[in-house]
């Protein structure tokens, strides 16, 4: 259960756990509100920017740490354009789900065999 959802003194909030399978080769993007909140900006619009940018930088991405690191950098710099003025903490975690045949989705054959 997420921290703070059922505060013993506050009555709690309804919470239901859900499991969703992630297809092989997909990338899960987890982030804190500090990445998308910006004074004077609509948070829903900022989440849309995050989703569109993630679709572009992660489209066809393999579960490769170097590629995911570069994608994370691009996502952060796209949303935090003035880091010196940003006073909220930011956490971004990209989790690459290995492909059917391994981390990069390769089937073990050389490129000439594909």
Residue pairs with C-beta under 8 A, 6 or more apart in sequence:
1 15
1 17
2 15
5 12
5 13
5 15
6 12
6 13
6 15
22 28
22 97
23 97
24 97
24 98
24 99
24 100
24 105
25 62
25 63
25 97
25 98
25 99
25 100
25 105
26 96
26 97
27 54
27 58
27 61
27 63
27 68
27 71
27 94
27 95
27 96
27 97
28 94
28 95
28 97
29 50
29 54
29 58
29 75
29 92
29 93
29 94
30 91
30 92
30 93
30 94
30 95
31 50
31 90
31 91
31 92
31 93
32 89
32 90
32 91
32 92
33 43
33 88
34 86
34 88
34 89
34 90
34 91
35 50
35 75
35 76
35 79
35 80
35 90
35 91
35 92
36 43
36 46
36 47
36 49
36 50
36 79
37 43
37 46
37 88
38 46
46 79
49 78
49 79
50 75
50 79
53 74
53 75
53 78
53 79
54 71
54 75
57 70
57 71
57 74
57 75
58 71
58 94
61 67
61 68
61 71
61 96
62 96
62 99
62 103
62 104
62 105
63 96
63 97
63 98
63 99
63 103
63 104
63 105
64 96
64 103
64 104
65 96
68 94
68 96
71 94
72 92
72 94
75 92
76 90
76 92
80 86
80 90
96 103
98 105
99 105
99 106
101 107
101 108
102 108
107 114
